[in-house]
């Protein structure tokens, strides 16, 4: 049994013991009076706090409403303490229960007015209240109709969301492509790509990702791989060539990208460029290994690329020695000396 469970059980036992003591001392009537009194006092203090908070924020409407509720609760507290007019006490209890139920119901549809809550989605649609109708259709699980309402409102992202819930991924993808044409935000192309994939239309998914990569070039490699999956060798090669150009530019600033240049060049049959890139990648890794021995792993990979297996093995041994040393140091710092037994 964990501590929390033990505390809860202990608290329940204490409360039951207190309740039993009250019943023994004054009977069930006294217990009811104590329970109602504690409830009303807690409610009154809570309402007074929020009343003060809303008035401080100059929210006069809600402040006035909470003031009335605080007064009603305070009156209920008084009646319980003096134990008079019990029918009024129960009426106040019923009032707060109904008020709570109404509040939960009202908050469940915050965008709807009181009258619109009692109208059907179809009625709201005929009245031209598309926003309210959309909410009603959503609540009923009719996401297709909700999407139609959002489209009429011009809320295209909400429409795409509703089409996704309705599993109409093609329509969602089309909306995101249109949003890109309008907003020129590449985020929409990425979303279109994802929805075309969900729809199973990999051709259009590839085209959307290709358009995305034109503005965000680090995705050309993903485009190439997608076209390879589709068996479109020509488009795949075009994408690989663009990915190569991107990584060549990046490698000039950060040498670690020479590995990508080498891999793509090798894939495209550019052996000389691949060898040159791997050589520069090796230079970069050797320099990094001087500061951080972890890089011996990548030094080994670079030698492997260049076909120098002996040197690759030597670098791999250095990496293993470093790794073993790190593991040993870690064990030594985690094992504290035991206290000597007398």
URDAZI-V101629 format. One record per pair of residues at least 24 apart in sequence whose C-alpha atoms are under 8 Angstrom apart, sorted by the first residue. I is the first residue (numbers start at 1). J is the second residue. Records with the same first field share a line. If there is no record, write none. Layout:
# URDAZI-V101629
I = J / J
This chain:
# URDAZI-V101629
33 = 80 / 81 / 83
36 = 80
37 = 77 / 80 / 81
40 = 73 / 74 / 76 / 77
41 = 73 / 74 / 77
43 = 73
44 = 70 / 73 / 74 / 77
109 = 135
111 = 135
125 = 149
142 = 166
168 = 199
169 = 195 / 196 / 198 / 199
170 = 195 / 196 / 199
186 = 212 / 215
202 = 230
203 = 230
217 = 242 / 243 / 246
218 = 243 / 246
219 = 243
237 = 268
240 = 264 / 268
241 = 268
255 = 280 / 281 / 284
256 = 281 / 284 / 285
257 = 281
259 = 302
275 = 306
278 = 302 / 305 / 306
279 = 306
293 = 318 / 319 / 322
294 = 319 / 322 / 323
295 = 319
